[in-house]
Amino acid sequence: MKGKVIRMVQPIHIKPYTLKELAILYGVDSRTFKTWLEPFKKDIGQKIGRYYMIAQVKVIFEKLDLPCYADAA
């Protein structure tokens, strides 16, 4: 079919992620993703080194919803 886009559904892994890795999951630039996180900064908490810990990643997924190609299971 012409013009039809099919996107594969992949499960998302809950693990520590860097800002850049999360931005890639959501399909946006790191700077854009950082501005998306700004309103939830207090809920997310401060990164440990370069990584958001698993609990922080769960909060990010709750606040921003799962990335568009992630399986909700």
Secondary structure, DSSP 8 states (H G I E B T S, - for coil): -TT------EE---S-EEHHHHHHHHTS-HHHHHHHHGGGHHHH---BTTEE-HHHHHHHHHHH-S-TTEE--
